[in-house]
Amino acid sequence: MSSKDAPMPHAPPLLGGAPPRILIVQAPYYADIVAGLRDGACAILREAGAPFDVLDVAGAFELAPAIRLIVGHDRYCYAGFVALGCVIRGETDHYDFICAASMNGLMQVSLDHGLALGAGLLTVDSLGQAWARAGSDGHNKGAEAAVACLKQINVARRHMAGFHGG
């Protein structure tokens, strides 16, 4: 599904409890692209009334390790995480290794620690493709990552409340 076919992202209504505090972890290697992703994520979090902090890391490869370090230090400081970055294909195999390791790392840290995590790591062939996914036209992968994080928080809250119906 292309971004143009996707529904416009909106903050889901949050299930009971205080608004969740979210950490946006970003790899601002392509600063303008990542700023667009961050703007989209922040708009969704503001719409939901969720307070958030932003943390910069060196690159996409460091997204998952940074989240792991934070979870190891104070697991309950944040209810969820949004990981943002951009990797653009170059002339070497480096792209393939970084993309796979970064996405696998995000999945692994989420599974290992039961985290609500929205992944907004662009893995694209060109700057044009990146801008198509980080712009302000509403089809923003940072916004979609924030929605995913909030929906995962709802999954956890629903489970904690003992709701098991459909």
N, C-alpha and C positions, 0 to 999 in steps of 0.2 A: 504494500500500500504506500503510495507516495504521500508526502506531506499535504499536498493539495486535496487529497481525498479524505484526509483525517478530519474528524470533528474538531471544532475549535475547543481548546482546553479551557475548562472552568474549574474552580475549586469545588470539590465535593463537599456536601454538608458533613460536618464532623460529628461523630457519635460522642455521647457524653464525656464529661470531664473538661479540664482546663484546656485552652488552646495549646497544641503541642509545640515545643521549641524545636526548631530545625537547624541543622548545620549544613550550609552550602559549602562544599569543598570543591575548589576550582583550580584548574591547571591553566593559567592564563598565557600559554605559549603564543597563541594567536589572540592577542589581547582584545581586539575589536569584536571578533567572533564570540569569544567567551563572555564579553560584556553583554552582548545581545542575548546569549543564553541565560546569563544571570538576571538580566532585566525581566525576561519572561518568567523565570522561576520566582523572583521577588514579587512580581505582580500577582501570581497565583497565591503565594503565601500571605500577602497582604489581604487579598480577597477573602481568604479563609480566617483571617485574624490570628495567624500563627507567627509568633516572634521568631526571628532567625538571626544567625551570625554567619559571616563569610570568612573562610580560611583559604589562603593561597598556598598551593604546593608547587614544586618545581615543574612537573609535567604529568602527563596522563598516567605514566607508570607509577607515580607516587600517590595517586588518588586512594586506592584501596589500602596501602600501608598506613597512610595518614589516618584514615577512618579507624583502622585496627588499633593504632596507638591511642587514639582518643577513647575508644571503647574500653581498652585495657586500663586506662587511667580513671575514667569516670563514666561508666556505661549509662547511667541514668540522667546525665546532664542534658542529653538530647533525645527526643522521642523518635527522630528520624534524620536521615541524611539525603542530600541531593548532590550527586557527583557530576561536575561539568568540565568539559574539555573538548579539544578538537585535535584530531590527527589527520593530516592530509598526506595522501600517497606521494611518495617521492620516487627516486630512481633505484632504490635498494630494497632489500627484503626487510629492512628495519621496520617499515610500516606494518607488515604482517605480524611480526613478533610483538611489537608494542600494542597493537590493537587487541590481539588475542590475549596477551598477558594482562592487560588492563581490564578488559571485560571479564575474563575469568577471575581475576582478583576481586573485582567488585561483587561478583556472584558468590564467591567463596566466603568473603568476610560477612556478607549478608546472611548466608546459610549458617555459617559457624556460630554466629552471635545472635541470630534471630532479629535482624535489624530491618526496619522499614527504610528501604533505600530506593531512590529514583535515580536511574542512570541516564545522564544527558551527555554522554561522550560521543561526539560526532566522529565517525570514521568514514571519510569521504575522499573522492579523487581530486577535487578542485576547490578553490576558494568560492567559486560560484555555487557549488553544491552546499558548501558550509553556510553561505549567506542565505540560501533558500531555506535553511533549517534554523537559523538564528536571528531572523529578521523580526520586525515589529508588526508583520501582517497578520499575526495570530497563529500561524503555523510554526510554532517555536518549540524546539525539542527541550529547552530548559523548562518551559512552562509544562510540557508533558511530563518531564521528570518530577517536577514538584507535585503534579496531580497524582502520579504513581506513588510517590512517597506518602501523601496524605491518605490515599486509598488503602495502602498497607497499614497505616496507623489505624484506620477504621477496622480492618480485618483483626488486628490485635485487640482493639477495644471490644469488638463484638465477641470475640472468643473469651476475653476476661469477664465479660458480663454474663457469660453462660448461654448466649443465644446460639442455638444450633438449628434453627429452622431455615427455610428457603426464602 
